[in-house]
């Protein structure tokens, strides 16, 4: 019994800490991300080049083939020392998917809303009081918060069921894209950001298959050689 308690209690603590670490005012969406879909990654790279590269760099992806083809090159990246957007230089986004995760990124890019109290005129449900303006307002349109902000950001129990973003935000002004088209664009962008965080992962995966096949064939040959030796010894 004591052994079970010693094992069970740390596990429960870890689960509780993970829940707390993922505590957000809204429910994170679950986009279908396929980082083997090259066309999706290429579309996402083009979206990044046209909307995000103005402020954000991708220094660790400067020599990637897909990034280059989309126009994400060092000469087009913003100056690191330049103070953009009210004195705060936007971060490099090469590893943002590693830090935040695909679900957070996909939700974050959907939940900008009008907030006159902010200098940029916009706020974000996942990053409250952010200085980042909404880069997709022309495509998505303007959203208004229809829930009480104090309720969303209250210190409620970590086990409280969170609402999806579309339950607390409403589209007050339509953009140039219908919602399903905008969702597809953001999914491609997140797909690209996940790829950018570890582009060599997929090369390793393909190489790993061949390594396993080689080891399998080698095992068979070694086994047959072993049987041949034992026959000679007999």
N, C-alpha and C positions, 0 to 999 in steps of 0.2 A: 504493500500500500504506500509506504514511504517513497519507494522508487517511482511509482506511478505519479505521485504528487511532484516529485522533483523534475520529472519529465514534462508533465502536463502544465504546471504553473508557468514556466518560462515560455512555453508555446502559446498560451493564452495571452501573456503579456506582449509577445511579438505580434500576435494578431491584432490586439488592441492598439498598439503603436502604429501598425500599418493603416488601420482605419482612421486614426487621428491624422496621420500624414496625408491621407487622401480626403480630408474634410474640406469641402467647398460649399459655397452657398447654393449651388445648383448641381443637378446630376450631370456627370460627364457623358457625352455621347459616345457611341461605339461604332466608328466608321470602319468600313471594310477596306483595310489597307493591304495592298498587294505590291510589295516592293520588287516583284519579278515582272511586273507589268511595265515594260520599258516605255511604251507610248504614254502611259499615265505619268511616269516620271518626267518625260520630256515636256509634256504639257505643263506640269507643275513647275518645271525649271523656267519655262517661258513666262509663266505668271509671276514667279519670283523676280525675274529680270525686269519685268515691266512695272511692278507695283512695290516691291520690297527693296530692290537694289539701290533705290534712291537714298535710303537711310542706313540699311543694314548691309554689312559685308559678309563674305564667306571665304575667309582667308585660307582655310584648310581644304578648300575645294577648288582652288585657283587653277589647277592643272587637270581637272576631271574632264573627260571627253564630252559628257552630256551637258555639263555646266558651260563649257566653252561654246558648244553649238547653240546654246540658248542665249549667249551673250553675257554670261556671268564671268567676267575676266577682271584681273587686278586693276587695269586702267579705268574700269567703270565703277569700282567700289569706292565708297565715300572715304574721305580722309579720316583716319583714326583720331587724329588730334583735333579735328574740327568739332566744335560744340554745336550739336544739332538740337532742335526742339527744346528750347528753354533751358539751355545749359547742361543737358544730360545727353551724352553721346549714345546713340542706339547700340546695343550689343551685337557682336558677331553671332550669326545664327547657324554656323556650321554644325554645332553640337547641341542645338536646342532640343531636338527630338530625344536625345539621350537624357537630357536633364528633366524635361517636362513630360515626355511621352506623347504618343499620337493622339490619344483620347483628349488630353488637355489642350493640345494645339488645335485640334478640329473644333472643339467647343469654344475655345478662346476667340477664334476668328469669326465665330458666329454671334458673339454676345456683346458687341459694342452697342451702346445706346446713347441718346442725346442727354447731355448733362450740362446745363448752363453754368454750373459752379466750377467746372473744369476749364482750364485755360484753353484747351484744344476744342472745347465744346462737346467732347465725348468722354464716356467712361466705359469700363469693362467689368462684367460681373465676376470674372475670375481673377482680375488684377485691379482691385479697387483703387481709385485715385491715380491711375496710371497717366503718364504724360503722353502716351502714344495716341495719336489721332487715329481715326478709323480709315484705313487705306482703301477699304472696299465700299465706302458709302455710296459712291456713284453706281456701283453694280448691285449691291444688296438693297440699298435704300436706307432710310432712317428708321431706327427703332426707338420706342418709348418704353420705359419701365412702368409696368402696371401693378407691381407688387410693392409693398413697403420695404424700403431698403433696410430699415432697422430690423425687420423680421428676417430678412434673408441673411444678414450678417450677425444675427444674435448668437449668443453662446448656447445654442441648443445641444441636445445630446448627440453624440457622434453616430448614434444608431437611428436618428430621425430620418425618415424617408425624404429624399430630396426631389424637387420638381425639375422637369426638363426646362431648358431655357425658353422654349416657345410657349410655356405656360405663364411666364412672368414678363415676357417682352412681346410687344405688338408692333407690326410694321405700320408706321404712320405716314411714310412717304415711299412709294415704290421706286426701285432702282431700275437700271437698264436690263437686268437679268431676272427671269422668273426664279422662284425659290429652288426648284429642282436643278436648274442649270447652275445657279450659284453654289449649291451643295456639291455638285460634281466638280466644279472648279476648285473649291476648297479641299476636296478629297485628293485631287491631283497634286495640289500644293503641299499638303501634309505628306503625301506619298513621296514627293521629292525631298522634303526635309528629313524624313526617316532614312531615305537612301543616302542623303548627304552626310548624315551623322556617322555612317560606316559603309562607304561605297565598296570597299574590298571584301566585305562580308560575303557577298554573293559569289565572288571569284573563289573564295575559300570553300564555300559550300559545294561548288561544282568540282573543285579539286579534291575535296574530301570524299566524294562519291568514287572517284577513280582510285584514290588511296585505299578505300575499303575493298574495292574489287580486286586490286592488286594483292592486298593482304589475304583475301579469300583464296585466290589462286595459289599464292605462296603457301598457305596452310595446307592445301590439298597436295601440292608437290612435296612438301616436307613430310607429310603423313605417309605418302607412298614411298618416299625414300626411307623412312623409318621402318616400314613393313619389309622393304627389300633387305635392309640390314639385319633385321631379326631373323629372316628366313635363312640368310647366310650363316648366322651364328648357330642356328639349329642344325 
